Amino acid sequence: MLAHLVSATIAGLDAVRVDVEVDLAPGLPSWAIVGLPEASVREAKERVRAAITNLS
């Protein structure tokens, strides 16, 4: 299943559009964040993992 989401982030004083594509498929559990050049953004994987773990 493929889902396409549109979101936004703040970059300085500007709002920047962020396109998110999600693909759910049967198989081994794994996930990847691609297309993120900055080190601070690469750390998002751990923040997302913590958020998913703490969902009620």
Backbone as a printed PyTorch tensor [residue, N CA C, xyz], in Angstrom:
tensor([[[ 0.8460, -1.1670,  0.0000],
         [ 0.0000,  0.0000,  0.0000],
         [ 0.8940,  1.2330,  0.0000]],

        [[ 0.6030,  2.1780, -0.8690],
         [ 1.3730,  3.4110, -0.9690],
         [ 0.5040,  4.5770, -0.5370]],

        [[ 1.0550,  5.4360,  0.3180],
         [ 0.3580,  6.6570,  0.7370],
         [ 1.2620,  7.8410,  0.4610]],

        [[ 0.6820,  8.9400,  0.0190],
         [ 1.4310, 10.1610, -0.2550],
         [ 0.8430, 11.2620,  0.6180]],

        [[ 1.6880, 11.8690,  1.4610],
         [ 1.2620, 12.9250,  2.3690],
         [ 1.9940, 14.2080,  2.0220]],

        [[ 1.3680, 15.3240,  2.2940],
         [ 2.0090, 16.6210,  2.1190],
         [ 2.0260, 17.2950,  3.4780]],

        [[ 3.2120, 17.7540,  3.8910],
         [ 3.3760, 18.4190,  5.1690],
         [ 4.2120, 19.6690,  4.9390]],

        [[ 4.6570, 20.2900,  6.0180],
         [ 5.5020, 21.4790,  5.9060],
         [ 6.4300, 21.5490,  7.0990]],

        [[ 7.5180, 22.2620,  6.9280],
         [ 8.4580, 22.5110,  8.0040],
         [ 8.8870, 23.9660,  7.9310]],

        [[ 9.4500, 24.4600,  9.0090],
         [ 9.9220, 25.8380,  9.0520],
         [11.4230, 25.8420,  8.8000]],

        [[11.8510, 26.6680,  7.8470],
         [13.2750, 26.8590,  7.5450],
         [13.5410, 28.3610,  7.6290]],

        [[14.0630, 28.7910,  8.7650],
         [14.2430, 30.2260,  8.9710],
         [12.8770, 30.8780,  9.1310]],

        [[12.5580, 31.8100,  8.2440],
         [11.2500, 32.4680,  8.2710],
         [10.2990, 31.9160,  7.2220]],

        [[10.7430, 30.9120,  6.4970],
         [ 9.9540, 30.3640,  5.3980],
         [ 9.3510, 29.0140,  5.7650]],

        [[ 8.1810, 28.7600,  5.2260],
         [ 7.5800, 27.4310,  5.3130],
         [ 7.9860, 26.6640,  4.0590]],

        [[ 8.4550, 25.4420,  4.2540],
         [ 8.9210, 24.6170,  3.1420],
         [ 8.0360, 23.3810,  3.0460]],

        [[ 7.5560, 23.0990,  1.8470],
         [ 6.7190, 21.9210,  1.6160],
         [ 7.5640, 20.6540,  1.7350]],

        [[ 6.9880, 19.6390,  2.3840],
         [ 7.6400, 18.3440,  2.5350],
         [ 6.6900, 17.2830,  1.9970]],

        [[ 7.1400, 16.5190,  1.0100],
         [ 6.3540, 15.4080,  0.4770],
         [ 6.8020, 14.1260,  1.1680]],

        [[ 5.8470, 13.3610,  1.6730],
         [ 6.1390, 12.1160,  2.3810],
         [ 5.4670, 10.9770,  1.6320]],

        [[ 6.2290,  9.9450,  1.3080],
         [ 5.6690,  8.7500,  0.6850],
         [ 5.8950,  7.5690,  1.6180]],

        [[ 4.8460,  6.8060,  1.8420],
         [ 4.9020,  5.6630,  2.7500],
         [ 4.4510,  4.4310,  1.9890]],

        [[ 5.2210,  3.3570,  2.1000],
         [ 4.8610,  2.0940,  1.4600],
         [ 4.8200,  1.0150,  2.5260]],

        [[ 3.6700,  0.3960,  2.6930],
         [ 3.5170, -0.7140,  3.6340],
         [ 3.4300, -1.9980,  2.8330]],

        [[ 4.2820, -2.9570,  3.1850],
         [ 4.2990, -4.2220,  2.4650],
         [ 4.5950, -5.3470,  3.4540]],

        [[ 4.0870, -6.5390,  3.1850],
         [ 4.3960, -7.6720,  4.0520],
         [ 5.8730, -8.0350,  3.9440]],

        [[ 6.4120, -8.5590,  5.0180],
         [ 7.8130, -8.9630,  5.0190],
         [ 8.4590, -8.6340,  6.3490]],

        [[ 9.7660, -8.5970,  6.3560],
         [10.5040, -8.2870,  7.5720],
         [10.2950, -6.8240,  7.9470]],

        [[10.1520, -6.5430,  9.2510],
         [ 9.9440, -5.1530,  9.6600],
         [11.2240, -4.3260,  9.4890]],

        [[11.1160, -3.2520,  8.7610],
         [12.2350, -2.3180,  8.6050],
         [11.6850, -1.0100,  8.0710]],

        [[12.4810,  0.0610,  8.1880],
         [12.0860,  1.3310,  7.6100],
         [13.3170,  2.1770,  7.3750]],

        [[13.1850,  3.1260,  6.4640],
         [14.3130,  3.9800,  6.0930],
         [13.8170,  5.3920,  5.8300]],

        [[14.6370,  6.3520,  6.1930],
         [14.3870,  7.7510,  5.8700],
         [15.4260,  8.1240,  4.8250]],

        [[14.9890,  8.6100,  3.6760],
         [15.9180,  8.9360,  2.5940],
         [15.7530, 10.3890,  2.1830]],

        [[16.8010, 10.9350,  1.5820],
         [16.7400, 12.2870,  1.0570],
         [16.9640, 13.3700,  2.0870]],

        [[17.6050, 13.0470,  3.2000],
         [17.8200, 14.0250,  4.2590],
         [19.3170, 14.3090,  4.4180]],

        [[19.7980, 15.4760,  3.9960],
         [21.2310, 15.7300,  3.9860],
         [21.8350, 16.1520,  5.3270]],

        [[21.0840, 16.8020,  6.1960],
         [21.6630, 17.3600,  7.4110],
         [21.7280, 16.3250,  8.5320]],

        [[22.7850, 16.4250,  9.3540],
         [22.9550, 15.4780, 10.4560],
         [21.8010, 15.5730, 11.4490]],

        [[21.3260, 16.7740, 11.7300],
         [20.2270, 16.9280, 12.6870],
         [18.9540, 16.2600, 12.1860]],

        [[18.7590, 16.2450, 10.8840],
         [17.5680, 15.6170, 10.3220],
         [17.7390, 14.1050, 10.2820]],

        [[18.9620, 13.6390, 10.0910],
         [19.2030, 12.1920, 10.0900],
         [18.8680, 11.5740, 11.4440]],

        [[18.9550, 12.3770, 12.5080],
         [18.6070, 11.8840, 13.8410],
         [17.1020, 11.6810, 13.9980]],

        [[16.3340, 12.1200, 13.0210],
         [14.8790, 11.9830, 13.0860],
         [14.4620, 10.5270, 13.1950]],

        [[15.2560,  9.6180, 12.6610],
         [14.9010,  8.2000, 12.7180],
         [14.7280,  7.7450, 14.1630]],

        [[15.6030,  8.1700, 15.0540],
         [15.4850,  7.7880, 16.4620],
         [14.2810,  8.4590, 17.1110]],

        [[14.0000,  9.7070, 16.7550],
         [12.8320, 10.3980, 17.3100],
         [11.5410,  9.7340, 16.8440]],

        [[11.4960,  9.3390, 15.5820],
         [10.3020,  8.6680, 15.0570],
         [10.1350,  7.3070, 15.7180]],

        [[11.2280,  6.5810, 15.8850],
         [11.1560,  5.2680, 16.5460],
         [10.6160,  5.4180, 17.9680]],

        [[11.0860,  6.4260, 18.7090],
         [10.6050,  6.6520, 20.0720],
         [ 9.1210,  7.0160, 20.0730]],

        [[ 8.7010,  7.8270, 19.1140],
         [ 7.2870,  8.2080, 19.0380],
         [ 6.4040,  7.0000, 18.7560]],

        [[ 6.8390,  6.1410, 17.8450],
         [ 6.0560,  4.9430, 17.5200],
         [ 6.0050,  4.0000, 18.7150]],

        [[ 7.1140,  3.8560, 19.4210],
         [ 7.1660,  2.9820, 20.5890],
         [ 6.2090,  3.4550, 21.6770]],

        [[ 6.0490,  4.7710, 21.8170],
         [ 5.2290,  5.3270, 22.8930],
         [ 3.7820,  5.6020, 22.5010]],

        [[ 3.3570,  5.1420, 21.3300],
         [ 1.9530,  5.2970, 20.9490],
         [ 1.0660,  4.4740, 21.8710]],

        [[-0.0660,  5.0090, 22.2130],
         [-1.0020,  4.2740, 23.0790],
         [-1.8660,  3.3590, 22.2490]]])
